[in-house]
């Protein structure tokens, strides 16, 4: 079963059980996927769907930070709840220790010796963790290991 099929099935289930949070969040996810399909002018692969959902997760995290910084806990809570629904459909996230191991191997592979080589390491790591880790977390770990 593809991710899009699962979204459709879960939408039906949420509608039957009157779970408005899940229903509304899945509709937002399906709309984002549909917009990406329209933009590319063909159906998205499973990997491309995960990429769209990962971008949505990043937007949710940014919104949560902004709302929290501006004292809008009500809006931040709504975004957190929607993010929890979205995360159900993303691949399992890598732990910090797994990321450090992967990044250390990438540093050794590229021969990186300082902060000037951050781009080389990021270019090697990002395709390997696509959808399974947040780019800002990876960036901070790379900076920590290179300094």
C-alpha positions in Angstrom: 0.0 0.0 0.0 1.4 3.4 -1.0 1.5 6.3 1.3 -1.2 8.1 -0.7 -3.5 5.1 -0.4 -2.8 5.0 3.3 -3.7 8.7 3.6 -7.0 8.1 1.7 -7.9 5.1 4.0 -7.0 7.1 7.1 -9.0 10.1 5.9 -12.1 7.8 5.5 -11.5 6.4 9.0 -11.1 9.9 10.5 -14.3 11.1 8.8 -16.2 8.1 10.2 -14.9 8.5 13.7 -15.4 12.3 13.5 -11.7 13.0 14.3 -11.5 16.5 13.0 -7.8 17.1 13.8 -6.7 14.0 11.8 -9.2 14.7 9.0 -8.1 18.3 8.5 -4.4 17.5 8.7 -4.7 14.6 6.2 -6.6 16.9 3.9 -3.8 19.5 4.2 -1.2 16.8 3.4 -3.2 15.5 0.4 -3.5 19.1 -0.9 0.3 19.7 -0.6 0.9 16.4 -2.5 -1.6 17.3 -5.2 0.0 20.7 -5.6 3.4 19.1 -6.0 1.9 16.7 -8.6 0.4 19.6 -10.5 3.7 21.4 -10.4 5.6 18.4 -11.7 2.8 17.5 -14.1 2.8 13.8 -13.2 2.3 11.5 -10.2 4.8 11.7 -7.4 7.0 8.7 -6.4 6.8 7.5 -2.8 10.2 9.3 -2.2 8.8 12.5 -3.6 5.7 12.3 -1.4 7.9 11.8 1.7 9.9 14.9 0.6 6.7 16.9 0.4 5.6 15.7 3.9 9.1 16.5 5.3 8.8 20.0 4.0 5.5 20.3 5.7 7.0 19.0 9.0 9.7 21.7 8.7 7.1 24.4 8.2 5.2 23.2 11.2 8.3 23.2 13.4 9.1 26.8 12.2 5.6 27.9 12.9 5.6 26.4 16.4 8.9 28.2 17.2 7.5 31.5 15.9 4.2 31.2 17.8 6.0 30.2 21.0 8.4 33.1 20.7 5.5 35.5 20.2 3.4 34.1 23.1 0.7 32.5 21.0 0.6 29.1 22.9 -2.9 28.4 21.5 -1.7 28.5 17.9 1.5 26.6 18.8 -0.5 23.8 20.4 -2.6 23.5 17.3 0.5 23.3 15.1 2.1 20.7 17.4 -1.1 18.5 17.3 -1.1 18.7 13.5 2.6 17.9 13.4 2.0 14.8 15.5 -0.5 13.6 12.9 1.9 14.3 10.0 4.8 12.5 11.7 2.8 9.2 11.7 3.3 9.1 7.9 7.0 9.9 7.8 9.8 7.3 8.1 11.1 6.7 11.6 13.4 9.5 12.6 17.1 8.7 13.2 18.4 9.2 16.8 21.1 11.7 17.6 23.7 8.9 18.1 22.8 7.4 14.7 23.1 10.8 13.1 26.5 11.4 14.8 27.8 8.0 13.5 26.6 8.7 10.0 28.1 12.3 10.0 31.4 11.0 11.5 31.7 8.5 8.6 30.9 11.2 6.1 33.5 13.5 7.6 36.1 10.8 7.3 34.9 10.0 3.7 35.2 13.6 2.5 38.4 14.3 4.5 36.8 17.4 6.1 39.0 19.2 8.5 37.2 22.4 9.4 34.1 24.5 9.1 35.0 25.4 5.5 34.2 21.8 4.6 30.7 21.9 6.1 29.1 22.0 2.6 30.9 18.9 1.4 29.7 16.9 4.5 26.1 18.2 4.3 26.0 17.3 0.6 27.0 13.7 1.4 24.8 13.3 4.5 21.5 14.9 3.3 20.6 12.3 0.6 21.2 9.5 3.0 18.8 10.8 5.7 16.2 12.2 3.4 12.9 12.4 5.4 14.4 10.7 8.4 16.1 13.7 10.1 15.6 17.5 10.3 18.2 19.5 8.3 18.8 22.0 11.1 19.6 19.2 13.5 22.1 17.7 11.0 23.6 21.1 10.4 24.2 21.7 14.1 25.8 18.2 14.6 28.0 18.8 11.6 29.1 22.1 13.0 29.7 20.5 16.4 31.8 17.7 15.0 33.8 19.9 12.6 34.7 22.5 15.3 
